[in-house]
Amino acid sequence: MRFAIELMHIALGIATAIVMASMAAWAVPLARADIWNTDYVVIAFVIGMGYLPLRQAWAADRAAEAAEARGREA
């Protein structure tokens, strides 16, 4: 469950970056290429910053599943 929540956070961050870049590119057409290049960098940072929490959530979910499986065996 935690893993899914972290994935949702990353997806929302990417979607927000795309929406903001779209609005900025619409507002300043002469800077469209620079805005989108900056947006690609922002998306890479969103993914990079979400990697560690995503790994931690995955490990926590696996630990919870293992504990639940041990509880069923007893």
ZIHUPE-V897914 format. One record per helix or strand of 2 or more residues. SS is the DSSP state (H for helix, E for strand). FROM is the first residue (numbers start at 0). TO is the last residue. If there is no record, write none. Layout:
ss->SS from->FROM to->TO
ss->SS from->FROM to->TO
//
This chain:
ss->H from->1 to->26
ss->H from->28 to->72
//
